[in-house]
Amino acid sequence: MPETGRSWTLEFEATPAQAPSVRQWVALRLKHPDAPQVANELFVSVLAAGSPKVEMTLSTAGDRNRITAVGSIPMSVLHSHGPGFTIVSGLTTLYGLNTDGCGVWAQLTTEGKT
């Protein structure tokens, strides 16, 4: 049986003042309790890289929730694997850097709340 899911994308200004809006937007769409915190850390990573905008994408499929944050500037190792990724790695099942180096993503599962 094929999995069904949904996807949402929204672009935010890359300013610290937008972080609460990112968390709220995610909380309204993904039911995983850690999703807003993970999205916040991804958003802040792209923001710190200096991109003027951050495109956030949420995708669901079966028990998986994927959160992606993408900017227009390649991220350094500090931004893509800095202190926020200690939080991300502790709350998610998979995470990584986009192939173009301008974004980061993380996957959470609802089964077992990991």
N, C-alpha and C positions, 0 to 999 in steps of 0.2 A: 504494500500500500504506500503510495507516495506521500511524502510529508507536505503539509501546507504551512504557510507562514505569511508574514507581512513585512513590509519595509517602509521606513520613514526617513526622510532626509531634510535637514534644516541647516541653513548657514547662519552663524553667529559672528558678531564683531569680536575680534580677538582682544578683549579687554577683561580685566579681572571682574568688573561689574557684571559681566554676562554669565559668570559661573553659576550663580543661583538659578538663572533662567534655564541653563543647560540641565542642571539636576532636576528641576521641576518638569521640564519637557520629557526627560527620560522616565521619571517616576510615573507620569501619566500614561506611558505606553508600554513599559516593561514591568512586570509584576515581581521580578526578582528583587529581594530586599537590598542587595548590594549593587544593583545596576546604577543608581544615581552617583554613588561614591566612585565607582569605576569610571563612569563617564566623566566625572569631574577631573580625575587624575589624567585621563587621556586628553581632555580639553586643555588643561593647564600645561601639559607637555608641549602641545602644538603652539599654544599661546607663547610659551617661553622661547620657542625657536624664532619668533619674530614675524610670523605670518599675520597679515592684516585681517584675515577672515579665517574661521574654522568651520568646516563643513562636518556636521555630525550625522552619522547614518546609524540607524537601528534596524536590525534584521532578526526575524524569528523563523525558526524551522524546527518543528517537533518540540523537543525539550531544550533547544539551544537558543540563546540570545547573543547576538554579536553586536558590539558597539565599536564604531570606527570614528576617529577624528582625523581630518585631513586638512593640511594647510597648503601654502604655495611655496614654502621655503624648505629645503632639505634640513632634516633634523640632525643635530650632533649626537654623539653617543650619550652625553649628559642628559639631553632632552628625551631621547628615546629609551634610555635605560637608567635614568636617575633615581632619586629617592622615591618619587611617586610610584615607581614600578615595584617597589617592595610591597606596597599596598595592593597594586594590581595583581601581582603574582600570587599573593596570599588569598585573593578573593575569586580568582578565575581559574578555569581549566586550561585555557590556552591564551597566549597573547603574543604580539609581535609587532614588527615594523613593516609598513607597506613596502612593496617592491620598489616604488619610486623614491623611498626615503623621506617623503613629505608627510607621512601620517603613521598613526599607531592604531592597533585594534586589540580587542579582548573578547573572549567568549566565556559566557556563563551558562551553566545548565540548571534547569529547574528540578531535575531528578536528583535527589540527595542534597539539594540546595548548595552545590559547590560552585 
